[in-house]
């Protein structure tokens, strides 16, 4: 139980009616969880407005309400009005759980691609260095070695602060988290104290939500704008917007790059399916990770680790032991000489990076790409992704990803609109994703590489609001096993 009046300190609010000299057992923004001794926060979301459920929450016993719009409520209810309930909820959640982000070193990783890989590698690196760490990622949340299911890239502020409190209480000294543009825009990370922030890159994505690239860029930049002077920011200056992230930050500023001068400079010596040989600030290291995009991720990992006080040679030693992240350039082999690579690439830039990497280490590449685009998401990238797949593959199979509420055939048709005559001639459309993967395997010859892109670590497919089990890695391995018999 927390004193409501104490929780509200530091928040600009107006008490419309009632009293705040009471104790609160929980903060909620879902009316179904509202009950006696809870504070129901009426959030204005993209799909629904929490103010519409105030009466329902009241009928369930709730008497304390945080609003941003004018409401009519029974006389025995306490109504607290703020300018933005999303922002206020984030501040309240930090206070309710005792500001756990101030009791460990919280590192946020943002960007279009590479967030999951970088955050996970940092968690694995610091764990191997002997630290007790937390991880908040698209794939999984971790408290030490205990894994928890992740439902969002960045959890809501209540769940986020609850997880951070559990990390602190179990002895975690560091937490590495992905910071999505949605989470920044929706104030989910409001009130958190970051020790460091990393920027990977920014490319075409999420325009269904942000509408314009300029707005997407502004939201990403706002994360760095809000960093404290005690924090540091490390950005990729091979991306032309890397320096933009640093323009208004109060944090210490550092850069990393493979192609341009930077504080943390990398050079690729070798790149093959067996891994990378990298030079980082003049020191050579071998890693099992593959591709220029992973070289950039490892530079960011190295930079953050050393700026957090870790010994640089020890960091390089552990980097050589790190392995791929689930669903990120995960490769499987069949006894017939086929190789399949499963990757989460679901943006034009990510798909281009993966295909460029495969082409770079294939002397006579024959690549078969299986790819789709998610429904109810950014439609502008659909023709671009099909065009990239066709330009950098010898055979393309367009298929379903997570169609959600959309017609998968229509999604594929929108992808096909990006193909020229040459691209269309080497492209098949197979709506059923398992059948598409099977078709790719049947078309493949020994030495070929099959890229299965878009879902990566996901273990489900969502069609018309229903999720069914679907794991690209497991299905591909099963099909390989059948082929090998």
C-alpha positions as CSV (number, residue, x, y, z in Angstrom):
1,X,0.0,0.0,0.0
2,X,1.3,3.4,-0.9
3,X,0.0,6.9,0.2
4,X,-1.7,8.5,-2.8
5,X,-0.7,12.0,-1.7
6,X,3.0,10.9,-1.6
7,X,2.8,9.3,-5.0
8,X,1.5,12.5,-6.5
9,X,4.4,14.6,-5.4
10,X,6.3,16.1,-8.3
11,X,3.2,15.6,-10.6
12,X,1.3,18.6,-11.8
13,X,-2.4,17.9,-11.1
14,X,-5.7,19.3,-10.1
15,X,-7.9,17.6,-7.5
16,X,-11.4,17.9,-9.0
17,X,-13.2,16.2,-6.2
18,X,-12.6,13.9,-3.3
19,X,-9.5,13.4,-1.1
20,X,-6.0,12.0,-1.6
21,X,-5.2,11.1,2.0
22,X,-5.7,7.4,1.3
23,X,-3.6,4.4,0.6
24,X,-3.5,2.7,-2.8
25,X,-2.8,-1.0,-3.3
26,X,-2.2,-0.9,-7.0
27,X,-2.1,1.2,-10.1
28,X,-4.2,0.0,-13.1
29,X,-5.2,1.2,-16.5
30,X,-7.3,-1.8,-17.5
31,X,-10.8,-1.4,-16.1
32,X,-11.1,-5.1,-15.6
33,X,-8.5,-4.9,-12.9
34,X,-10.0,-1.9,-11.1
35,X,-11.3,-2.7,-7.7
36,X,-11.2,-1.4,-4.1
37,X,-8.0,0.5,-3.2
38,X,-6.8,0.8,-6.8
39,X,-6.1,4.0,-8.8
40,X,-7.7,3.6,-12.2
41,X,-5.8,5.7,-14.8
42,X,-7.9,6.6,-17.8
43,X,-5.4,6.3,-20.7
44,X,-6.3,7.7,-24.1
45,X,-5.0,4.9,-26.4
46,X,-4.8,4.3,-30.1
47,X,-7.7,1.8,-30.0
48,X,-9.8,2.9,-27.0
49,X,-10.3,5.6,-24.4
50,X,-10.1,4.6,-20.7
51,X,-12.4,7.5,-19.7
52,X,-15.3,5.4,-21.2
53,X,-14.7,2.7,-18.6
54,X,-14.7,4.9,-15.5
55,X,-18.3,3.9,-14.5
56,X,-17.5,0.2,-14.9
57,X,-14.4,0.6,-12.7
58,X,-16.6,2.4,-10.1
59,X,-19.1,-0.4,-10.1
60,X,-16.3,-2.8,-9.3
61,X,-15.4,-0.9,-6.2
62,X,-12.8,1.5,-7.5
63,X,-13.0,5.1,-6.0
64,X,-9.8,6.7,-7.2
65,X,-9.4,8.0,-10.8
66,X,-6.7,9.7,-12.8
67,X,-8.2,11.6,-15.8
68,X,-7.1,14.1,-18.5
69,X,-10.6,14.8,-19.8
70,X,-13.6,16.1,-18.0
71,X,-15.7,13.4,-16.5
72,X,-18.9,13.0,-14.4
73,X,-18.4,10.7,-11.5
74,X,-20.3,9.8,-8.3
75,X,-19.7,12.2,-5.4
76,X,-17.8,9.6,-3.3
77,X,-15.1,9.2,-6.0
78,X,-11.8,11.0,-6.0
79,X,-11.0,12.5,-9.4
80,X,-7.5,13.8,-10.1
81,X,-6.9,15.6,-13.4
82,X,-3.6,15.8,-15.2
83,X,-2.6,17.1,-18.6
84,X,-1.6,13.6,-19.9
85,X,-2.6,10.4,-18.1
86,X,0.0,8.3,-19.9
87,X,2.9,10.5,-18.8
88,X,1.5,10.8,-15.2
89,X,1.0,7.0,-15.0
90,X,4.7,6.5,-15.9
91,X,5.7,8.9,-13.1
92,X,3.3,7.3,-10.6
93,X,4.6,3.8,-11.5
94,X,8.2,4.8,-10.8
95,X,7.2,6.3,-7.4
96,X,4.9,3.3,-6.5
97,X,7.8,0.8,-6.9
98,X,10.3,3.1,-5.2
99,X,12.2,4.3,-8.3
100,X,14.0,1.0,-9.0
101,X,15.8,2.4,-12.1
102,X,17.9,4.5,-9.8
103,X,19.2,1.5,-8.0
104,X,20.8,-0.3,-10.9
105,X,22.5,0.8,-14.2
106,X,19.7,0.9,-16.8
107,X,20.8,0.8,-20.4
108,X,18.3,1.6,-23.2
109,X,18.9,0.5,-26.8
110,X,16.8,2.1,-29.5
111,X,16.8,2.1,-33.3
112,X,14.9,0.4,-36.1
113,X,17.1,-2.8,-36.4
114,X,19.5,-4.4,-33.9
115,X,17.8,-3.6,-30.6
116,X,17.1,-7.2,-29.6
117,X,20.5,-8.4,-30.6
118,X,22.4,-5.6,-28.9
119,X,20.4,-5.7,-25.6
120,X,20.7,-9.6,-25.5
121,X,24.4,-9.6,-26.2
122,X,24.9,-7.0,-23.5
123,X,23.0,-9.1,-21.0
124,X,25.0,-12.2,-22.0
125,X,28.3,-10.4,-21.9
126,X,27.7,-8.8,-18.4
127,X,26.4,-12.1,-17.1
128,X,29.6,-13.9,-18.3
129,X,31.6,-11.1,-16.7
130,X,30.1,-12.1,-13.3
131,X,27.2,-9.5,-13.0
132,X,23.6,-10.3,-12.0
133,X,21.6,-8.7,-14.8
134,X,18.1,-8.1,-16.1
135,X,16.9,-8.1,-19.8
136,X,13.8,-6.5,-21.3
137,X,13.5,-7.5,-24.9
138,X,11.1,-8.5,-27.7
139,X,12.1,-12.1,-27.4
140,X,12.2,-12.6,-23.6
141,X,12.5,-10.8,-20.3
142,X,15.1,-12.0,-17.8
143,X,15.8,-11.5,-14.2
144,X,19.2,-13.1,-13.8
145,X,18.9,-16.5,-15.4
146,X,15.1,-16.7,-14.9
147,X,13.1,-16.1,-18.1
148,X,9.7,-14.5,-18.4
149,X,7.5,-14.2,-21.4
150,X,7.7,-10.9,-23.3
151,X,4.5,-9.6,-24.7
152,X,5.7,-6.2,-25.9
153,X,9.1,-4.8,-27.0
154,X,8.9,-2.4,-24.1
155,X,6.3,-3.2,-21.3
156,X,3.8,-0.8,-20.0
157,X,5.1,1.5,-17.2
158,X,3.5,-0.5,-14.4
159,X,4.9,-3.9,-15.6
160,X,8.2,-2.2,-16.4
161,X,8.7,-0.8,-13.0
162,X,7.5,-3.9,-11.3
163,X,10.1,-5.9,-13.3
164,X,12.8,-3.4,-12.4
165,X,11.9,-3.7,-8.7
166,X,12.1,-7.5,-8.9
167,X,15.5,-7.1,-10.5
168,X,16.8,-4.8,-7.8
169,X,15.4,-7.0,-5.0
170,X,17.1,-10.1,-6.4
171,X,20.5,-8.3,-6.7
172,X,20.6,-7.2,-10.3
173,X,23.2,-4.5,-10.8
174,X,22.5,-3.8,-14.5
175,X,19.4,-4.0,-16.8
176,X,19.6,-3.9,-20.6
177,X,16.3,-3.0,-22.4
178,X,15.0,-2.4,-25.8
179,X,13.3,1.0,-26.1
180,X,10.8,1.1,-28.9
181,X,9.5,4.2,-30.6
182,X,5.9,3.3,-29.5
183,X,7.1,3.2,-25.9
184,X,8.8,6.6,-26.1
185,X,5.8,8.2,-27.7
186,X,3.4,6.6,-25.3
187,X,5.5,7.7,-22.3
188,X,6.0,4.1,-21.1
189,X,9.6,5.0,-20.1
190,X,8.7,8.3,-18.5
191,X,10.5,8.9,-15.1
192,X,13.1,6.1,-15.6
193,X,16.8,6.9,-14.9
194,X,19.0,5.7,-17.7
195,X,22.7,5.3,-17.1
196,X,23.3,4.9,-20.9
197,X,21.5,4.9,-24.2
198,X,22.6,3.3,-27.5
199,X,21.4,4.1,-31.0
200,X,21.7,1.4,-33.8
201,X,20.1,3.0,-36.9
202,X,16.8,4.4,-38.2
203,X,15.2,3.2,-41.4
204,X,11.7,2.8,-42.8
205,X,9.3,1.2,-40.2
206,X,6.2,1.9,-38.1
207,X,4.8,4.6,-40.4
208,X,1.4,3.1,-39.8
209,X,1.8,4.6,-36.3
210,X,4.0,7.6,-36.7
211,X,2.7,8.5,-40.2
212,X,5.9,10.3,-41.4
213,X,9.6,9.5,-41.1
214,X,10.2,12.9,-39.7
215,X,7.9,12.1,-36.8
216,X,9.5,8.7,-36.3
217,X,12.9,10.4,-36.2
218,X,11.7,13.1,-33.7
219,X,10.3,10.4,-31.3
220,X,13.6,8.4,-31.4
221,X,15.6,11.6,-30.8
222,X,13.4,12.6,-27.8
223,X,14.7,9.6,-25.9
224,X,18.2,11.1,-26.1
225,X,16.9,14.6,-25.4
226,X,15.6,13.5,-22.0
227,X,18.8,11.8,-20.8
228,X,20.4,13.2,-17.6
229,X,23.9,14.8,-17.6
230,X,25.1,11.8,-15.6
231,X,24.3,9.4,-18.5
232,X,26.1,8.8,-21.7
233,X,24.8,8.3,-25.3
234,X,26.6,6.1,-27.9
235,X,25.4,6.4,-31.5
236,X,26.1,4.9,-34.8
237,X,27.6,7.6,-37.1
238,X,27.5,5.3,-40.1
239,X,23.8,6.2,-40.0
240,X,23.3,9.8,-41.2
241,X,20.9,10.4,-38.4
242,X,23.3,9.2,-35.7
243,X,24.5,12.7,-35.0
244,X,20.9,14.0,-35.0
245,X,20.3,11.9,-31.9
246,X,23.1,13.8,-30.1
247,X,22.0,17.3,-31.0
248,X,20.2,18.3,-27.8
249,X,21.2,15.6,-25.3
250,X,22.7,16.6,-22.0
251,X,24.4,13.2,-21.7
252,X,28.1,12.6,-22.5
253,X,28.4,11.9,-26.2
254,X,30.2,9.0,-27.9
255,X,30.2,7.5,-31.4
256,X,30.9,4.2,-33.1
257,X,31.2,3.3,-36.7
258,X,32.6,0.8,-39.3
259,X,33.0,3.3,-42.2
260,X,33.5,6.7,-40.6
261,X,35.8,8.1,-37.9
262,X,34.4,7.4,-34.4
263,X,35.3,7.0,-30.7
264,X,34.8,3.2,-31.2
265,X,36.0,2.2,-34.6
266,X,35.6,-1.2,-36.1
267,X,36.9,-2.9,-39.2
268,X,35.8,-6.3,-40.7
269,X,38.7,-8.5,-41.4
270,X,36.8,-11.7,-42.4
271,X,33.1,-12.4,-42.8
272,X,31.7,-15.9,-43.4
273,X,29.0,-18.3,-42.2
274,X,31.6,-19.4,-39.6
275,X,31.6,-15.9,-38.1
276,X,33.4,-12.5,-38.1
277,X,37.0,-11.5,-37.5
278,X,36.8,-7.9,-36.3
279,X,39.2,-5.2,-35.4
280,X,37.8,-3.0,-32.6
281,X,39.9,0.0,-31.7
282,X,43.0,-1.8,-33.0
283,X,42.3,-5.1,-31.2
284,X,41.4,-8.2,-33.2
285,X,38.6,-10.5,-32.1
286,X,36.9,-13.5,-33.6
287,X,33.1,-13.9,-33.0
288,X,30.6,-16.5,-34.1
289,X,28.2,-13.8,-35.2
290,X,27.9,-13.0,-38.9
291,X,27.5,-9.9,-41.1
292,X,28.3,-6.2,-41.1
293,X,25.1,-5.5,-39.1
294,X,26.3,-7.7,-36.3
295,X,29.8,-6.1,-36.5
296,X,28.0,-2.8,-35.8
297,X,26.0,-4.3,-33.0
298,X,29.2,-5.7,-31.4
299,X,30.8,-2.2,-31.6
300,X,27.9,-0.8,-29.7
301,X,28.2,-3.6,-27.1
302,X,31.9,-3.1,-26.7
303,X,31.5,0.7,-26.3
304,X,28.7,0.5,-23.7
305,X,30.6,-2.2,-21.7
306,X,33.8,-0.3,-21.6
307,X,32.1,3.0,-20.8
308,X,30.3,1.2,-17.9
309,X,33.8,0.4,-16.5
310,X,34.5,-3.1,-17.8
311,X,38.0,-4.0,-18.8
312,X,38.3,-3.8,-22.6
313,X,40.5,-6.9,-23.1
314,X,38.1,-9.0,-20.9
315,X,35.2,-7.6,-22.9
316,X,36.8,-8.7,-26.2
317,X,37.5,-12.2,-24.7
318,X,33.9,-12.7,-23.8
319,X,32.6,-11.2,-27.1
320,X,34.5,-14.1,-28.8
321,X,32.3,-16.5,-26.8
322,X,28.9,-15.0,-27.6
323,X,26.5,-16.7,-29.9
324,X,23.6,-15.6,-32.1
325,X,20.3,-14.4,-30.6
326,X,17.2,-16.6,-31.2
327,X,15.7,-15.9,-34.6
328,X,18.5,-13.5,-35.6
329,X,20.5,-15.0,-38.5
330,X,19.9,-18.4,-37.1
331,X,21.2,-21.1,-39.5
332,X,20.3,-24.7,-40.0
333,X,21.9,-27.3,-42.2
334,X,20.5,-30.4,-43.9
335,X,22.6,-33.5,-44.7
336,X,21.8,-32.9,-48.4
337,X,23.9,-29.7,-48.4
338,X,21.2,-27.1,-47.9
339,X,21.5,-24.2,-45.5
340,X,18.5,-22.3,-44.2
341,X,18.8,-18.9,-42.4
342,X,15.9,-17.8,-40.2
343,X,15.9,-14.1,-39.5
344,X,13.5,-11.5,-38.0
345,X,14.2,-9.1,-40.9
346,X,10.8,-7.4,-41.3
347,X,11.9,-4.0,-42.6
348,X,13.4,-3.1,-46.0
349,X,16.7,-2.2,-44.5
350,X,17.0,-5.3,-42.3
351,X,16.1,-7.6,-45.3
352,X,18.7,-5.7,-47.5
353,X,21.3,-6.2,-44.8
354,X,20.7,-9.9,-44.4
355,X,20.7,-10.6,-48.1
356,X,23.8,-8.4,-48.7
357,X,25.6,-10.4,-46.0
358,X,24.6,-13.8,-47.6
359,X,25.7,-12.5,-51.0
360,X,29.0,-11.3,-49.6
361,X,30.2,-14.7,-48.5
362,X,28.7,-16.8,-51.3
363,X,31.1,-17.1,-54.2
364,X,28.3,-18.2,-56.6
365,X,25.3,-17.4,-54.5
366,X,22.0,-19.0,-55.2
367,X,19.6,-17.6,-52.6
368,X,15.9,-18.5,-52.2
369,X,14.1,-16.0,-50.1
370,X,10.8,-16.7,-48.3
371,X,9.3,-13.4,-47.1
372,X,6.0,-11.8,-46.1
373,X,4.7,-8.7,-44.5
374,X,2.6,-8.3,-41.3
375,X,-1.0,-7.3,-41.5
376,X,-2.4,-4.1,-39.8
377,X,1.1,-2.6,-40.0
378,X,3.0,-0.2,-42.2
379,X,1.9,-0.8,-45.8
380,X,4.5,1.4,-47.5
381,X,7.3,-1.1,-46.9
382,X,5.5,-4.1,-48.7
383,X,6.5,-3.3,-52.3
384,X,10.0,-2.2,-51.1
385,X,10.6,-5.5,-49.4
386,X,9.5,-7.6,-52.4
387,X,11.8,-5.5,-54.7
388,X,14.8,-6.0,-52.4
389,X,14.1,-9.8,-52.1
390,X,13.9,-10.0,-55.9
391,X,17.0,-7.9,-56.5
392,X,19.2,-9.9,-54.2
393,X,17.8,-13.5,-54.6
394,X,17.6,-16.0,-57.4
395,X,14.2,-17.1,-56.3
396,X,11.6,-15.4,-54.2
397,X,8.5,-16.9,-52.5
398,X,6.1,-14.4,-51.1
399,X,3.9,-15.7,-48.3
400,X,2.1,-14.8,-45.1
401,X,3.7,-13.4,-42.1
402,X,1.2,-12.5,-39.4
403,X,-1.8,-11.3,-41.5
404,X,-3.8,-10.4,-38.4
405,X,-7.1,-8.9,-39.6
406,X,-6.0,-8.4,-43.2
407,X,-6.5,-10.7,-46.2
408,X,-3.1,-12.3,-46.8
409,X,-3.7,-12.4,-50.5
410,X,-4.1,-8.7,-50.6
411,X,-0.9,-8.2,-48.6
412,X,1.0,-10.3,-51.1
413,X,-0.6,-8.4,-54.0
414,X,0.7,-5.1,-52.4
415,X,4.2,-6.7,-52.2
416,X,4.0,-7.8,-55.8
417,X,3.3,-4.3,-56.9
418,X,7.0,-3.5,-56.2
419,X,8.3,-6.0,-58.7
420,X,9.5,-5.3,-62.2
421,X,9.2,-7.8,-65.0
422,X,12.5,-9.5,-64.1
423,X,11.6,-9.7,-60.4
424,X,8.1,-11.0,-61.1
425,X,9.5,-13.8,-63.3
426,X,11.4,-15.3,-60.4
427,X,8.7,-14.9,-57.8
428,X,6.1,-17.3,-56.6
429,X,3.3,-16.6,-54.2
430,X,2.3,-19.3,-51.7
431,X,-0.1,-18.0,-49.0
432,X,0.4,-20.9,-46.6
433,X,3.7,-20.1,-44.8
434,X,4.6,-23.8,-44.1
435,X,3.9,-24.7,-47.7
436,X,6.1,-21.8,-48.8
437,X,9.0,-23.0,-46.7
438,X,8.5,-26.5,-48.0
439,X,8.4,-25.2,-51.6
440,X,11.7,-23.3,-51.1
441,X,13.4,-26.5,-49.7
442,X,12.1,-28.6,-52.7
443,X,13.4,-26.0,-55.1
444,X,16.9,-25.8,-53.5
445,X,20.0,-27.6,-54.7
446,X,23.1,-28.5,-52.6
447,X,25.0,-25.4,-51.7
448,X,21.9,-23.1,-51.9
449,X,20.9,-20.9,-49.1
450,X,17.3,-20.4,-48.1
451,X,16.5,-17.2,-46.2
452,X,13.3,-17.4,-44.2
453,X,12.6,-13.8,-43.2
454,X,10.1,-11.8,-41.1
455,X,9.2,-13.9,-38.0
456,X,12.5,-15.0,-36.6
457,X,12.0,-15.8,-32.9
458,X,8.2,-15.8,-33.0
459,X,6.5,-19.1,-32.2
460,X,3.0,-18.2,-33.5
461,X,1.1,-16.9,-36.5
462,X,-1.8,-14.5,-36.0
463,X,-4.7,-14.8,-38.5
464,X,-8.0,-13.1,-37.9
465,X,-7.1,-12.3,-34.3
466,X,-6.3,-16.0,-33.5
467,X,-2.8,-17.1,-32.7
468,X,-1.7,-20.6,-33.6
469,X,1.6,-22.3,-33.0
470,X,4.1,-21.5,-35.8
471,X,7.9,-21.6,-35.4
472,X,10.0,-21.0,-38.5
473,X,13.0,-22.7,-37.0
474,X,11.1,-25.8,-35.8
475,X,9.2,-26.2,-39.1
476,X,12.3,-25.8,-41.2
477,X,14.2,-28.3,-39.1
478,X,11.3,-30.8,-39.4
479,X,11.2,-30.4,-43.1
480,X,15.0,-30.9,-43.3
481,X,14.6,-34.1,-41.3
482,X,12.0,-35.4,-43.7
483,X,14.3,-34.5,-46.6
484,X,17.2,-36.3,-45.0
485,X,15.5,-39.6,-44.5
